[in-house]
Each structure stands twice: as C-alpha cells, then as structure tokens.
Amino acid sequence: MTSKPGGSFQQQEGCALGSIGRKVVSGAAWAAVETWGRQITVLAVFIILARHLGPEAFGLATLSMVAPIILSGVVTRGIPDAIVQRAEIDALHLDSAFWLLVSTGVTLSALLWVFAGVIAELFGQPLLESLVRCTCVIVLIHALAAVPAAILKRELNFRLFTLRTLIGTTVGGSVGLAAAIGGYDMWSLIWMQLAKAIVETTIIVLASSWRPRLAYSYPHCRELFGFALPIIGHTLWNFVNDEIPKVILGLFFGPAAVGIYAIARRPLDLLVEVFLGPLTAITMPAVARIQREPAKIDHFFNTSVRMAGIAGFPAFVGFAAIAPVAVPLVFGPQWSSGVVAVQILMLLGLQRTIDSICALTILALGHSGLILKMNMVYTLLSLVLLTAAAQVSLEAVVAALVACNMLLLPAFLFYVQRISDIDVLRPLAIFPRLAGAVIIMFAVVTAWVFGAPHGVSQAIDLAGAIAIGAAVYMTAAVMLVRADLLKVRDMLISLRL
C-alpha cells in the first residue's frame, strides 16, 4: 500500500522540524552548561582577585583591554556571523574568510603595538604602554578561532564550546590567581586574559574537524561582505559604546574609578550571561534556520522574550535589593563605594530581556543596518550625556549610561516592528505583571536587609534575603504570570517532539 504524496511530505517536514527543534534544545542546553560553568569559574576567580587587588590595578588592566576588545570585534563578528546566517556555503567561502580574518588580526595587533604609547599618553598613565603591548596580541588570537567557531555555531554544536570555555577559563583563572598571589598586581589580570584566549583558541582549532586550505577567493569574500560589513560596523560601534564609560571615567576620575565601574559591571554581566545567555546563544542560529517561516519566527521570538523576562526580572531586581550586603561581603569592603553603581546598572538588565533577543533576531533575518544606525545615534547621545554627568560623580555617569539605553529603546522597537514580520509588542504584555511581582519582592527583601537584627552576620543576612526573595517572587509569579509559565512549558515540550 503506497502512501499519499501529501502525507509523505508532511511526515518528512515533521521529521525535519523535529530535528531542528531537538538541535535547538540541545544547543540551548550546552550553551547553558558553557555559560553557567564559565560564570561560576570566572566569579570565583574574580572574587579572589578583587580581594587581592585594589581599584587602581583593576582600572589600569581594564583600560589596557579597551582597544583590543574593540578591535577584536572586526575578526570575531561580521564574517563569522555571515557564515552562520548564510543558507548555502562552500569550502572556498570558509578558506577565504579564514585567511582574510587572520591577516586582519595581524594588522590590527601590529597597529596597537605601534600606538600603545599614544594610548598611555591619552590617559596620562605611562604603565599603559607596556600593558597595551601585551594585550594587543589578543586580536590575532581571536582571529585564528573565528571561522572554526562559526562552523560549530552554524551546526548548533555547542558541546565543544562548553569544553573550550570551561578549560580556558580554568587555566586563565589559575594563571591570574598565581600571579596575583605572587604580587604581580595588574599584570595578573593581563596574563589571565592572555592565557584564557590562547587556551580557548587552541581547543577550537585542534578539536574542529575543519582545516583551512591555501586558497583564497575575493568573489567568495564579497558574497559574505553584504551581510558582514554592517555587522562589523555594528559590532565596532557596540564595543565602542560599551567602552565609552570606561574611557570617560578614566579621563575624568582616573584608573580607580574605572576599577570601581568594572567591579560594578561584573554582577550585571554575570546575571545577563547566566539568565539570558543560553537564550541569546541560540537565537541567531535558530532563527537563521527558520528564516523563511515568519510564523515560526514570531512564535520563537514571543516565547523567548517571555522566558527572558520571567528569568531575568527577579535576577536583576533581586540583586539590586541585596547589593548593600552582597558587594562588600563578596568582593571585600574596599568595594563598598560601588554599591549604588551596581544597583543603577541592574536597570540595564531589565532592558536586555527584550533588546538582546530582538537585535539577534533581526540580525538573523538580515536587517543588520538598523542596529548600526541605532548604535551611531547611541554614541552621540552617550558622549553628550556621560560627559555632562562626569562633571558630577561616578554614579551620575552610570545613571546617564542607563538613561541613554532607555531613551533609545522605544525607537528601536518601533523600527524592528516596521521592518520585520515580528509582533514585537506582543511579548511585552507580560512585563507589567512581572514588574508587579518583582516590586513586591524588592520591597520585602529590602525590608529584610535593612531590618535584620544587630549581630546577625552578613552571610546569614544575605542567605536569608535570597531565600525570602525567591519565595516571594515564585508566589507572586504563580499568581500573576501563571498562564505565561504554562505557555513556556508547552513551547519547550513542543521543541523536543
């Protein structure tokens, strides 16, 4: 008995969609393991280093990484993203991209070496010259792994990334800790970053089955440029925007203020990675796989943003509530001056629950130009507001940073809705109810933190605040967003089928 053609096609289509769904779930799981494992290791190392080093050492090391971080975006984004996004790709695309990125990495590292003295003179810190000349090689190291990493992402194969990250972070952290204990001050942070980059690149290059050939084709690179160039521009601008607060604080207040900002930023980055990282890691490759199916993209986007909000809102607001106890207890009393900055920065985390997934989704759909334009506007706005705020205080600069992001968010969402088939506003319906739940949680936790009996240790105070906050939020969430929790559960179950 023969099957009907229509039935056969539906069965094949169902199998294909189920396969993609399983890959998405598997990718998310491995991304979560990578993200959480890295963050646990990084946090442990960071805490120990913060207790051994002061704000000035952190500030100098942070300033030395500003230029390498910005220029690394040229080799780690753009061309690799085009490899992930492109529907069809052949071996010559990969070979050409590899040699282009490696030659670019060599050039940029050399330029940093030459201009290290200029950077040191700009900040009035002679030590920066030798620090920058040590960190400049990171650009080339990242270039060597860019194409192999892109191939793995294209295949939604995050297993090797997990191994790479955990080993690299562990080795780098061990080098940094040994150097800090040995009294090498800011150099311990530099050597930690170098060791981590070298180990991670070595693992990706050696473990990947792909090997570059001695072949290059400009036409093949040009096919990637259409998608890649706006992303490179966007990434450079994005990195510049991320580094603007450090530069302004370094120019107006010196390295110690940069160190305080770096510590204040760490909890935000940690929470974004832990609670949003697994979702953002799979968003672009997953949407690229279904880019010709608008209904599925809309469903994926809607569910992902709701999941990000459910996980992210209590994490960011909760940490703002416990910061007065957590920051001095975890990092040391010398960092107590960063508590207010930490609390202000948590507002950025709330925004990340929508704009990060939104940006990666439209990138996968090929609309990279919008993000570049928004970053250009953000640069001008932040230079004006942050420079004005620097006349007041460090906390004012941090508040200005948050204000820049919040002011541009409505315009960003408006244009995303306009150029894509995604209903951007639909998942935002959950946000008022989430806000209600976390406001209740914040009030209860704050009352606990400031009303704890005298004589209670900071550790017990913090543990109690976390336990109470979790219980209050879960109770409020069940009451206010129960329907959304069930939808998220159904979406995860459907992906596994």
C-alpha positions in Angstrom: 0.0 0.0 0.0 1.5 3.3 -1.1 1.4 6.5 0.9 -0.2 9.6 -0.5 2.3 12.2 -1.7 0.9 14.8 0.7 1.1 12.6 3.7 4.7 11.6 2.8 5.7 15.3 2.6 4.1 16.1 5.9 5.9 13.3 7.6 9.2 14.4 6.1 8.5 18.0 7.1 7.6 17.0 10.6 10.8 15.0 10.9 12.8 18.0 9.7 11.2 20.4 12.1 11.5 17.9 14.9 15.2 17.5 14.1 15.7 21.3 14.2 13.8 21.6 17.4 15.9 18.9 19.1 19.0 20.7 17.9 17.7 24.0 19.3 17.0 22.4 22.7 20.4 20.6 22.7 22.2 23.8 21.7 20.4 25.7 24.4 21.3 23.0 27.0 25.0 23.1 26.0 25.0 26.9 25.9 23.6 26.9 29.4 26.3 24.5 30.6 29.0 26.6 28.9 27.6 29.9 30.2 27.0 28.8 33.8 30.2 26.8 34.1 32.2 29.8 32.8 30.4 32.2 35.1 30.9 30.1 38.2 34.6 29.8 37.4 35.0 33.5 36.5 33.1 34.6 39.5 35.3 32.6 41.9 38.5 33.9 40.2 37.1 37.5 40.1 36.2 37.4 43.8 39.7 36.3 44.9 41.4 38.8 42.6 39.1 41.6 43.9 40.2 40.8 47.4 43.9 40.9 46.4 43.9 43.9 44.1 42.6 47.4 44.6 40.5 49.7 42.3 43.6 51.2 40.6 45.1 47.9 39.5 41.7 46.8 38.1 41.3 50.2 36.4 44.7 50.0 34.6 44.1 46.4 33.5 40.6 47.4 32.3 41.9 50.4 30.3 44.6 48.3 28.7 41.9 46.0 27.3 39.7 48.8 25.8 41.4 48.9 22.4 41.9 45.1 22.0 38.2 44.5 22.9 37.0 47.0 20.3 39.3 45.8 17.5 38.6 42.1 18.2 35.1 42.8 17.0 36.4 43.1 13.5 37.6 39.5 13.4 35.0 37.8 15.7 31.9 39.3 14.2 30.7 40.1 10.7 32.3 37.4 8.5 31.7 34.7 11.1 28.1 35.8 11.5 27.7 35.7 7.7 29.0 32.1 7.8 26.3 31.2 10.4 23.5 33.1 8.7 24.1 32.1 5.0 21.7 29.4 3.7 24.3 27.8 1.5 28.1 27.9 1.9 31.0 26.1 0.3 34.6 25.3 1.3 36.1 28.3 -0.6 33.9 30.7 1.5 35.5 29.2 4.6 39.1 29.2 3.4 38.8 32.8 2.1 37.2 34.0 5.3 39.9 32.4 7.4 42.9 34.0 5.6 41.2 37.4 5.5 40.5 37.4 9.2 44.0 36.2 10.1 45.7 38.8 8.0 43.3 41.4 9.6 44.2 40.2 13.0 47.9 40.5 12.3 47.5 44.1 11.0 45.3 45.3 13.9 47.7 43.8 16.5 50.6 45.5 14.9 48.8 48.8 14.9 48.0 48.5 18.6 51.7 47.8 19.3 52.7 50.9 17.4 50.1 53.2 19.1 50.4 51.9 22.6 52.4 55.0 23.7 49.7 57.3 22.3 47.0 55.4 24.4 49.2 55.7 27.5 49.7 59.4 27.0 45.9 60.0 26.4 45.1 58.7 29.9 48.3 60.1 31.5 49.3 56.6 32.7 52.8 55.6 31.4 52.2 52.0 32.6 49.5 51.6 30.0 52.1 51.4 27.2 53.6 48.1 28.2 50.2 46.8 29.2 48.6 47.5 25.8 51.6 46.0 24.0 51.0 42.8 25.9 47.2 42.7 25.3 47.4 43.6 21.6 48.1 40.0 20.5 44.6 39.0 21.7 43.2 40.3 18.4 45.2 37.9 16.4 44.5 35.0 18.8 40.7 35.6 18.4 41.1 35.8 14.6 42.6 32.2 14.4 39.4 30.7 16.0 36.8 32.8 14.3 35.9 30.6 11.3 36.1 27.2 13.1 33.8 28.7 15.8 31.4 30.0 13.2 31.2 26.5 11.6 30.3 24.9 15.0 27.6 27.6 15.7 26.2 27.0 12.2 25.7 23.4 13.1 24.3 24.3 16.5 27.1 22.3 18.0 27.8 24.0 21.4 29.3 20.9 23.0 32.9 21.9 22.0 32.3 25.5 23.1 31.5 24.2 26.6 34.7 22.3 26.8 36.7 25.2 25.3 35.2 27.8 27.7 35.5 25.7 30.9 39.1 24.7 30.3 40.1 28.2 29.1 38.5 29.9 32.0 40.0 27.5 34.5 43.5 27.8 33.1 43.3 31.5 32.7 41.9 31.9 36.2 44.7 29.8 37.7 47.4 31.9 35.9 45.7 35.1 37.2 45.4 33.8 40.8 49.0 32.6 40.9 50.3 35.9 39.5 48.1 37.9 42.0 49.3 35.9 45.0 52.9 36.4 43.7 52.4 40.1 43.9 52.2 40.9 40.2 49.3 43.3 40.7 47.6 44.4 37.4 49.8 42.1 35.4 47.9 39.1 36.9 44.7 40.3 35.2 46.6 40.7 31.9 48.2 37.3 32.0 44.8 35.8 32.9 43.2 37.2 29.8 46.1 36.1 27.6 46.2 32.5 28.9 42.4 32.2 28.6 42.4 33.4 24.9 45.3 31.1 24.0 43.8 28.0 25.5 40.3 28.6 24.1 41.7 29.2 20.6 43.9 26.2 20.8 41.0 23.9 21.7 38.7 25.2 19.0 41.4 24.9 16.3 42.7 21.5 17.3 39.3 19.9 18.1 37.5 21.2 15.0 37.3 18.8 12.0 37.7 21.7 9.6 41.1 22.8 8.3 41.9 25.8 6.1 43.4 25.2 2.7 45.9 27.6 1.0 43.1 29.0 -1.1 41.5 32.5 -1.3 38.8 33.9 -3.5 37.8 37.6 -3.3 34.4 36.9 -5.0 33.6 34.5 -2.3 34.5 37.0 0.4 32.5 39.6 -1.4 29.4 37.3 -1.1 29.8 37.4 2.7 30.5 41.2 2.8 26.9 42.2 2.1 25.8 40.7 5.4 29.1 41.1 7.3 30.1 44.7 6.8 27.0 46.2 8.6 27.6 43.7 11.4 31.3 44.7 11.7 30.2 48.3 11.8 27.5 47.5 14.3 29.9 45.4 16.5 32.6 48.1 16.5 30.1 50.7 17.4 28.6 48.4 20.0 32.1 47.8 21.6 32.9 51.5 21.4 29.6 52.2 23.2 30.5 49.6 25.9 33.9 51.1 26.4 32.8 54.8 26.4 32.0 54.8 30.1 35.5 53.4 30.9 37.2 56.0 28.8 35.2 58.9 30.2 35.8 57.7 33.8 39.5 57.2 33.1 39.8 60.7 31.7 37.9 62.5 34.4 38.4 60.4 37.5 41.4 58.2 36.8 42.0 54.4 36.9 40.5 53.9 40.4 37.1 55.0 39.1 37.4 52.6 36.1 38.2 49.8 38.6 35.1 50.6 40.6 33.0 50.6 37.4 34.5 47.3 36.3 33.5 45.7 39.6 30.1 47.3 39.5 29.6 46.0 36.0 30.6 42.4 36.8 27.3 41.4 38.6 25.2 42.8 35.6 27.3 40.9 33.1 27.2 37.7 35.2 23.4 37.8 35.6 22.9 38.6 31.9 25.1 35.6 30.9 23.6 33.2 33.4 19.9 34.0 32.9 19.8 35.3 29.3 23.0 33.7 27.8 21.5 30.3 26.8 18.7 32.0 25.0 20.8 34.6 23.2 23.4 32.0 22.2 20.8 30.0 20.2 18.7 32.9 18.9 20.6 33.8 15.8 21.4 30.3 14.5 17.9 29.1 15.4 16.1 32.0 13.6 18.5 31.7 10.7 17.4 28.0 10.3 13.7 29.1 10.0 14.2 32.5 8.4 11.7 31.7 5.6 8.9 30.8 8.0 7.6 34.1 9.6 5.0 32.4 11.8 7.6 30.2 13.5 10.0 33.1 13.9 7.2 35.1 15.6 6.4 32.2 17.9 10.1 31.7 18.8 10.6 35.4 19.5 7.4 35.8 21.5 8.2 32.8 23.7 11.9 33.7 24.1 11.2 37.2 25.3 8.7 35.9 27.8 11.2 33.3 29.0 13.9 36.0 29.3 11.6 38.3 31.3 10.4 35.5 33.7 14.0 34.6 34.4 15.7 38.0 34.2 13.4 40.3 36.1 13.8 38.7 39.5 17.5 38.2 39.0 18.3 41.9 38.2 15.8 43.4 40.7 16.7 40.9 43.3 20.4 41.7 43.1 19.7 45.4 43.3 18.0 44.7 46.6 20.8 42.6 48.1 23.7 44.7 46.7 24.3 46.6 50.0 25.2 43.3 51.7 26.4 41.3 48.7 29.0 43.6 47.3 31.2 44.2 50.4 30.7 40.6 51.5 31.7 39.0 48.2 34.3 41.4 46.8 35.6 43.0 50.0 34.9 46.1 52.0 37.2 48.2 49.7 34.5 48.0 47.0 31.6 49.3 49.1 31.7 52.5 47.2 30.4 50.6 44.1 27.1 49.5 45.6 25.0 52.4 44.2 26.5 51.9 40.8 25.7 48.2 40.9 22.0 49.0 41.8 21.7 51.5 39.0 23.2 49.1 36.4 20.6 46.5 37.2 18.1 48.6 35.3 20.1 47.7 32.1 19.5 44.1 32.8 15.7 44.6 32.6 16.2 46.2 29.1 18.4 43.3 28.0 15.5 40.9 28.4 13.9 42.4 25.2 16.6 44.3 23.2 19.2 41.5 23.1 16.9 38.9 21.7 15.3 41.5 19.4 18.7 42.5 18.0 19.8 38.9 17.3 16.6 38.0 15.7 16.7 40.8 13.1 20.3 40.1 12.5 19.4 36.6 11.6 16.8 38.0 9.2 19.5 40.2 7.5 18.5 43.6 8.9 21.9 44.5 10.4 21.8 48.1 9.1 19.2 49.2 11.6 21.4 48.1 14.6 24.3 50.0 13.1 22.2 53.2 12.8 20.9 52.9 16.3 24.5 52.4 17.6 25.6 55.6 15.8 22.8 57.6 17.5 23.6 56.0 20.9 27.3 57.0 20.5 26.4 60.7 20.1 23.9 60.6 22.8 26.1 58.9 25.3 29.1 61.1 24.6 27.0 64.2 25.4 25.2 62.7 28.5 28.1 60.9 30.0 30.5 63.8 29.6 28.0 66.1 31.3 27.4 63.5 34.1 31.2 63.3 34.6 31.1 66.8 36.0 29.1 65.4 38.9 30.1 61.9 40.0 30.8 58.3 39.0 27.2 57.4 40.0 25.9 60.2 37.7 27.9 58.7 34.8 26.3 55.3 35.4 22.8 56.8 35.6 23.5 58.6 32.3 24.5 55.3 30.8 21.2 53.7 31.8 19.3 56.8 30.5 20.9 56.6 27.1 19.7 53.0 26.7 16.2 53.6 27.9 15.7 56.7 25.7 16.5 54.8 22.5 14.6 51.5 23.3 11.2 52.7 22.1 12.6 53.9 18.8 14.5 50.6 18.3 11.3 48.5 18.9 9.3 50.8 16.6 11.7 50.2 13.7 12.0 46.5 14.3 8.3 46.2 14.2 8.2 48.2 11.0 10.9 46.2 9.0 10.1 42.7 10.1 7.1 40.4 10.4 7.6 40.1 14.2 5.0 41.3 16.6 7.5 43.0 18.9 4.9 44.3 21.3 3.0 41.0 22.0 5.5 39.5 24.4 5.8 42.8 26.3 2.3 42.2 27.6 3.8 40.1 30.4 6.2 42.9 31.6 3.7 44.9 33.7 2.8 41.8 35.6 6.4 40.8 36.0 7.1 44.3 37.3 4.4 43.9 39.9 5.9 40.6 41.1 9.5 42.0 41.4 8.4 45.2 43.1 6.8 43.1 45.8 9.9 41.0 46.0 12.2 44.1 46.2 10.2 45.7 49.0 10.2 42.5 51.1 14.0 41.9 50.5 14.9 45.5 51.2 13.0 45.4 54.5 14.8 42.2 55.4 18.3 43.6 54.5 17.9 46.8 56.5 15.8 45.4 59.3 18.0 42.4 60.1 18.8 42.3 63.9 22.1 43.6 65.0 24.7 40.9 65.5 23.5 38.8 62.5 26.4 38.0 60.2 26.4 39.4 56.7 26.5 35.9 55.3 23.3 34.9 57.1 21.7 38.2 56.2 22.4 37.6 52.5 21.3 34.0 52.6 18.0 35.0 54.2 17.4 37.8 51.7 18.0 35.4 48.8 15.7 32.7 50.2 12.9 35.2 51.1 13.2 36.9 47.7 13.0 33.6 45.8 9.9 32.5 47.8 8.1 35.9 47.4 8.8 36.0 43.6 7.7 32.5 42.9 4.5 33.1 44.9 3.8 36.3 43.1 4.7 34.8 39.7 2.3 31.9 40.0 -0.4 34.4 40.9 0.4 37.0 38.1 2.0 35.1 35.2 0.8 31.5 35.6 -0.6 31.4 32.1 2.8 32.5 30.6 4.7 29.9 32.6 2.5 27.2 31.1 3.0 28.6 27.6 6.8 28.5 28.1 6.5 24.9 29.3 4.4 23.9 26.3 6.9 25.6 23.9 9.8 23.7 25.4 7.9 20.4 25.2 6.9 21.1 21.5 10.5 21.7 20.6 11.5 18.3 21.9 8.9 16.4 19.8 
